[in-house]
């Protein structure tokens, strides 16, 4: 199997920084804060080894200068201490590789939400995000800088820049040339993007994008079609050398005489050559698949197990916006999504069984309309993968190590190992017994900084949306 590694450009190993004052004492009482001391020793509980899928007794995870330097408690003299009860589980920080910061509160177009989402992602144990197409790449660049410098708490923001393809407003595929795409790629690489996203591109444009991105050692992912209307089938993109595919496996499952969505609604040959052949191609070429299973639950008939709130997500809306959202009628059910949802689960399990375990990544893909924030979606995606038949240990491998590998970052992230950067989160209970236990996040460590999850959540209550009619314009980009 051929695996690709992206070059991690412009990386700086930052010292321990944090987002608010105070840190606690050496008596085991932790706190979060700016001006964090240079070492943290986490004792007690157990940690998940995602390489083996086993929970290991925690003898002492020592973090110094943003990295894990010991797993046996050695060298911890003078370090701040966090003592955990025995029922706590330490997990590597999660990657969301389809982490839309975009919201569409009024149904008039998406805007990137940067006030609350960084803290919400972090509070849910998501320590690395790839936005998969940004509405305002410049504002997202500013956000990334604020997080990287410690000015704001937030996950590693693996910038994607703007969409490539007809989904981008103002995209003129006819005018695009190899040189113009290369020039645009060069422009965004200079501004720190970590990968690119194509959505509904023409075949030639996608080929040029892949070529230009690979010249910089960066990856390309895409939302593609069946081959209809010149939008390439995922099989075509794999043969071009694409790194990751979203939503649909493609191949002969999706003939070019009808749309990808139409094909997926009626597919039923889970033991046939169409599915076997396309899975084999992914595995042979080492191409990652981001299934985004959970989004179908938001748009189809609501499955209480998948869409029930475990916390009041509406509290992050401004009071003005919350009143508007709560007054709206329920969204109509999309029957197409209802038909696709079980088929998506079965194809994902076939991909897993067909040798694709290490090529599945976690992505949420939900530009919220005021409900079901993307930052909580990672836990719904964990549940969707588990319900599809993926063992719990591999669900967390998918959410952590696979995501790091897909972005070429597994030498520094994705698992709890000596020498890797300290991105992890601590939950109450055993997530291998029930993946929903990972929702009960107590602490998050990002870049070696300890954060109290409840404080992160409290800090952004009432932050999303306009505060009154006079401020709606910024949230109505379609006007």
C-alpha positions in Angstrom: 0.0 0.0 0.0 1.4 3.4 -1.0 1.1 6.0 1.8 1.7 9.7 1.3 3.1 12.1 3.9 2.4 15.9 3.7 5.1 18.3 4.6 4.2 20.1 7.8 5.2 23.6 6.8 6.0 26.5 9.1 5.5 24.4 12.3 6.8 25.9 15.6 6.9 23.9 18.8 5.4 26.5 21.1 6.2 26.7 24.8 3.4 26.0 27.2 0.8 28.8 26.7 -2.8 29.0 27.8 -5.9 31.0 27.6 -6.8 32.2 31.1 -5.1 33.0 34.4 -4.0 30.6 37.2 -2.9 27.0 37.1 -3.1 25.5 40.5 -0.8 24.0 43.0 1.4 20.9 43.3 -1.0 19.3 45.6 -3.0 17.8 42.8 -5.4 20.6 42.3 -5.1 21.6 38.7 -6.4 24.7 36.9 -6.1 26.3 33.5 -4.2 29.4 32.7 -1.9 31.7 30.9 1.7 31.6 32.0 1.6 27.9 32.5 4.6 26.3 34.3 7.0 24.3 32.1 5.8 20.9 33.2 2.7 18.9 34.0 2.5 15.4 35.4 -0.8 13.5 35.0 -1.1 10.6 37.3 -3.8 8.0 37.7 -6.6 6.6 35.6 -5.7 4.9 32.3 -4.7 5.9 28.8 -5.7 4.5 25.4 -2.9 3.1 23.3 -4.5 3.6 19.9 -1.8 1.5 18.2 -2.9 -1.6 20.1 -6.4 -0.6 21.1 -5.7 -1.3 24.7 -6.2 0.7 27.9 -3.1 1.0 29.9 -2.7 2.0 33.6 -1.3 5.5 33.8 2.0 5.5 35.7 2.5 9.2 35.0 2.3 11.2 31.7 4.9 13.9 32.0 4.5 16.9 29.7 7.2 19.5 29.3 7.5 22.3 26.7 4.3 21.1 24.9 5.5 17.5 24.4 5.1 14.1 26.2 8.5 13.3 27.6 7.7 10.3 29.8 5.0 7.7 30.4 6.3 6.3 33.6 6.3 9.4 35.8 10.0 9.8 35.7 11.6 13.2 35.6 8.6 14.8 37.1 10.3 16.6 39.9 8.9 20.1 40.3 6.1 19.5 37.8 2.5 20.5 38.5 0.5 17.4 39.3 -3.0 16.4 38.1 -4.1 13.3 40.0 -7.0 11.5 38.3 -9.6 9.1 39.9 -9.2 5.5 38.6 -12.3 5.7 36.4 -10.8 8.5 34.2 -9.6 7.7 30.7 -7.0 9.7 28.8 -7.4 9.8 25.0 -5.3 11.3 22.3 -6.8 14.6 20.9 -9.2 14.0 18.0 -8.9 15.2 14.4 -12.0 16.5 12.6 -11.0 16.5 9.0 -14.3 18.0 7.8 -14.7 20.6 10.5 -16.8 23.3 9.2 -16.6 26.5 11.2 -19.3 27.8 8.8 -22.8 28.3 10.0 -26.0 29.4 8.1 -28.3 30.9 10.7 -30.7 32.5 8.3 -30.6 30.2 5.3 -29.0 33.0 3.3 -25.4 31.8 3.0 -22.6 30.6 5.3 -20.3 32.6 7.4 -17.3 31.3 9.4 -18.1 31.3 13.2 -14.9 32.2 15.0 -16.1 33.5 18.4 -17.3 30.3 20.0 -16.2 27.4 17.8 -12.5 27.3 18.8 -13.4 26.8 22.5 -16.2 24.4 21.7 -14.0 22.2 19.6 -11.4 22.1 22.3 -13.9 21.4 25.0 -15.0 18.3 23.1 -11.5 16.9 22.8 -11.1 18.0 19.2 -7.5 19.3 19.2 -7.0 19.5 15.4 -9.4 20.7 12.8 -9.3 20.9 9.0 -12.1 23.2 7.9 -12.5 21.6 4.4 -13.2 24.8 2.6 -13.3 28.2 4.3 -15.8 31.0 3.6 -13.4 33.7 4.6 -9.9 32.4 4.5 -8.4 35.6 5.7 -10.5 35.7 8.9 -9.6 32.0 9.4 -6.0 32.9 9.0 -6.3 35.5 11.7 -8.0 33.0 14.0 -5.2 30.5 13.3 -2.6 33.1 14.3 -4.4 33.9 17.5 -4.5 30.3 18.5 -0.9 29.6 17.5 0.4 32.5 19.5 -1.7 31.6 22.6 -3.9 34.7 22.4 -7.0 32.4 22.2 -7.6 28.8 23.2 -8.5 26.6 20.3 -7.6 23.5 18.3 -4.8 23.3 15.8 -6.3 24.9 12.8 -5.1 23.1 9.7 -6.2 25.8 7.2 -7.7 24.7 3.9 -8.1 28.0 2.2 -11.0 28.5 -0.2 -12.9 25.8 -2.1 -11.6 24.7 -5.5 -14.5 24.0 -7.9 -17.9 25.2 -8.9 -19.1 25.4 -5.3 -16.9 28.4 -4.6 -18.7 31.7 -5.3 -17.3 33.3 -8.3 -15.4 30.2 -9.5 -14.8 30.4 -13.3 -13.7 26.9 -14.3 -13.5 27.9 -18.0 -10.9 30.6 -17.1 -8.8 28.3 -14.9 -5.4 27.1 -16.3 -2.7 24.9 -14.9 -0.6 28.1 -14.3 -3.5 30.0 -12.6 -4.3 27.1 -10.2 -0.6 26.7 -9.4 -0.3 30.4 -8.7 -3.3 30.3 -6.4 -2.0 27.3 -4.6 1.4 29.0 -4.1 -0.4 32.1 -2.7 -2.3 30.1 -0.1 0.7 28.0 0.8 2.6 31.2 1.6 -0.3 32.0 4.0 0.0 28.8 5.9 -2.6 26.4 4.5 -2.1 22.7 5.4 -4.1 21.2 2.6 -6.8 21.9 -0.1 -10.4 21.0 -0.7 -12.1 20.6 -4.0 -15.9 20.5 -4.3 -17.6 19.8 -7.6 -14.5 20.6 -9.7 -14.0 19.7 -13.4 -11.6 16.8 -14.0 -8.9 18.9 -15.4 -9.0 21.5 -12.6 -8.8 18.7 -10.0 -5.8 17.2 -11.7 -4.0 20.6 -11.8 -4.9 21.2 -8.1 -3.4 17.8 -7.1 -0.3 18.4 -9.1 0.3 21.9 -7.6 -0.5 20.8 -4.0 1.9 17.8 -4.2 4.7 20.1 -5.4 4.4 21.6 -1.9 4.0 18.3 -0.1 0.4 19.1 0.8 -2.7 16.9 0.5 -5.9 17.3 -1.5 -9.4 16.1 -0.5 -12.6 16.4 -2.5 -16.3 16.1 -2.6 -16.9 14.6 -6.0 -19.7 13.1 -8.1 -20.4 10.2 -10.3 -18.7 11.5 -13.5 -21.9 13.2 -14.6 -21.5 16.8 -15.9 -17.7 16.5 -16.0 -17.4 16.2 -12.2 -15.0 13.3 -11.6 -15.9 10.0 -10.0 -13.8 9.3 -7.0 -12.2 6.5 -8.9 -10.9 9.0 -11.5 -9.5 11.2 -8.7 -7.7 8.3 -7.1 -6.0 7.5 -10.4 -5.0 11.2 -10.6 -3.3 10.8 -7.2 -5.7 12.4 -4.8 -5.0 11.9 -1.1 -8.5 11.8 0.4 -12.1 11.4 -0.7 -15.2 12.5 1.2 -18.7 11.1 1.4 -18.9 8.6 -1.5 -16.6 5.7 -2.4 -17.4 6.0 -6.1 -16.4 3.5 -8.8 -19.1 1.5 -10.5 -21.4 2.0 -7.5 -22.0 5.4 -9.1 -22.5 5.2 -12.9 -22.1 8.5 -14.7 -25.6 8.5 -16.1 -27.1 9.5 -12.8 -25.9 11.5 -9.8 -24.0 10.1 -6.9 -26.9 10.8 -4.5 -29.3 9.0 -6.8 -27.0 5.9 -7.0 -26.4 5.8 -3.2 -30.2 5.8 -2.5 -30.7 2.5 -4.3 -27.4 0.6 -3.9 -27.9 -2.8 -2.4 -25.1 -5.2 -3.7 -22.8 -5.1 -0.7 -21.1 -8.4 -1.7 -20.8 -7.5 -5.4 -17.8 -6.5 -7.5 -18.7 -2.8 -7.7 -18.0 -2.3 -4.0 -15.2 -4.8 -3.7 -13.3 -3.2 -6.6 -13.5 0.3 -5.4 -12.5 -0.6 -1.9 -9.5 -2.5 -3.3 -8.4 0.6 -5.2 -8.5 2.8 -2.1 -6.5 0.2 -0.2 -3.9 -0.3 -3.0 -3.4 3.4 -3.4 -3.5 4.4 0.3 -6.3 6.9 -0.2 -8.2 8.0 2.9 -12.0 7.9 3.1 -14.0 10.5 5.2 -17.4 8.9 5.4 -19.3 11.7 7.3 -22.0 9.3 8.5 -23.6 11.4 11.1 -24.8 14.3 8.9 -27.6 12.2 7.5 -29.2 12.0 10.9 -29.7 15.8 11.0 -31.5 15.9 7.6 -33.4 12.6 7.6 -35.9 11.3 10.1 -34.4 12.0 13.5 -32.9 9.0 15.2 -33.1 9.9 19.0 -29.9 8.0 19.7 -28.0 10.0 17.2 -29.5 13.4 17.5 -30.4 13.8 21.1 -28.6 16.6 22.9 -26.5 15.6 25.9 -26.0 19.2 26.8 -27.9 22.4 26.0 -26.2 23.4 22.7 -28.6 26.3 22.2 -27.0 28.1 25.2 -24.2 29.1 22.9 -26.5 31.3 20.9 -27.1 34.9 21.8 -30.4 35.3 23.6 -31.8 37.1 20.5 -30.7 34.3 18.1 -31.9 31.6 20.4 -35.4 33.0 20.5 -35.4 32.9 16.7 -34.1 29.4 16.4 -36.5 28.0 19.0 -39.5 29.6 17.3 -38.7 28.0 14.0 -40.7 24.8 12.9 -38.8 21.6 12.5 -36.9 21.2 9.3 -38.6 19.0 6.7 -37.2 15.5 6.4 -35.1 14.8 3.3 -36.2 11.4 2.2 -33.1 11.0 0.1 -31.0 11.2 3.3 -33.2 8.8 5.0 -32.6 6.2 2.2 -28.8 6.9 2.1 -28.1 6.7 5.8 -28.2 2.9 6.3 -26.5 2.3 3.0 -23.7 4.7 4.1 -23.2 2.7 7.3 -23.0 -0.6 5.4 -20.6 0.6 2.8 -18.4 2.0 5.6 -18.3 -1.3 7.4 -17.5 -3.1 4.1 -14.6 -0.6 3.6 -13.4 -1.4 7.1 -13.7 -5.2 6.6 -12.0 -4.9 3.2 -8.8 -3.7 4.6 -9.6 0.0 5.0 -9.3 0.3 8.8 -6.3 2.6 8.7 -7.7 4.7 5.9 -11.0 5.8 7.5 -10.9 9.3 9.0 -13.4 11.3 11.1 -15.2 14.3 9.6 -18.4 16.0 10.7 -19.4 18.2 7.8 -22.2 20.2 9.4 -22.6 23.9 8.6 -25.2 24.4 11.4 -28.4 26.4 11.0 -28.5 27.0 14.8 -28.7 23.4 16.0 -26.1 20.7 16.3 -22.9 22.6 16.4 -20.0 21.1 14.4 -17.9 21.1 17.5 -20.1 18.5 19.2 -20.5 16.6 16.0 -17.3 14.6 16.5 -19.0 12.6 19.2 -22.0 11.9 17.0 -19.6 10.7 14.3 -17.9 8.4 16.9 -21.3 6.9 17.6 -22.2 6.6 14.0 -19.0 4.7 13.3 -19.6 2.4 16.3 -23.1 1.7 15.2 -21.9 0.9 11.8 -20.0 -2.0 13.4 -16.5 -0.6 13.9 -15.1 -1.8 17.2 -14.7 1.0 19.8 -10.9 0.8 19.9 -10.8 1.3 16.2 -13.3 4.1 16.3 -10.9 6.1 18.4 -8.0 5.1 16.2 -9.9 6.5 13.3 -10.6 9.8 15.2 -6.9 10.2 16.3 -4.1 8.4 14.6 -5.7 8.0 11.2 -6.5 11.7 11.1 -2.9 12.5 11.9 -1.6 10.1 9.3 -3.9 11.5 6.7 -2.5 15.0 7.3 1.1 13.7 7.4 1.4 14.6 11.1 1.6 11.2 12.8 5.2 11.7 13.7 4.1 14.4 16.2 0.4 13.8 16.8 -2.4 11.2 16.9 -1.3 9.0 19.8 0.1 9.3 23.3 3.8 8.6 22.9 7.0 9.9 24.2 8.3 12.5 21.8 4.9 13.5 20.5 3.2 16.8 21.1 0.8 16.8 24.1 -2.7 16.9 22.6 -5.1 14.8 24.7 -8.3 14.8 26.6 -9.5 13.2 29.8 -13.0 11.8 30.1 -15.0 10.2 32.9 -15.7 6.5 32.3 -14.6 3.9 29.8 -15.1 4.9 26.2 -14.3 1.4 25.0 -17.4 0.1 26.8 -19.5 2.8 25.2 -18.1 5.5 22.9 -20.6 8.0 24.3 -18.6 8.1 27.5 -16.1 10.2 25.6 -18.6 13.0 25.6 -18.1 13.5 29.3 -14.9 15.5 28.9 -13.3 16.8 32.1 -10.0 18.2 30.9 -8.3 18.9 27.6 -4.6 19.3 27.0 -3.7 21.2 23.8 0.0 22.0 23.0 0.8 21.0 26.5 -1.7 23.5 28.0 -4.3 22.2 30.5 -7.9 23.4 30.0 -11.0 22.7 32.1 -13.6 21.7 29.6 -16.5 23.1 31.6 -14.7 26.5 31.8 -14.2 26.5 28.0 -17.9 25.9 27.5 -18.9 28.5 30.0 -16.6 31.1 28.4 -18.6 31.1 25.1 -22.2 30.9 26.2 -24.3 33.4 24.3 -21.6 34.1 21.8 -23.0 32.8 18.5 -25.2 34.9 16.3 -26.5 38.5 16.2 -27.4 40.3 19.3 -30.3 42.1 17.7 -31.9 43.0 14.4 -29.2 45.7 13.8 -26.4 43.1 13.8 -28.1 40.5 11.6 -26.4 41.7 8.4 -23.1 40.1 9.2 -24.9 36.7 9.5 -26.9 37.2 6.2 -24.2 37.1 3.5 -26.7 36.3 0.8 -28.3 39.8 1.0 
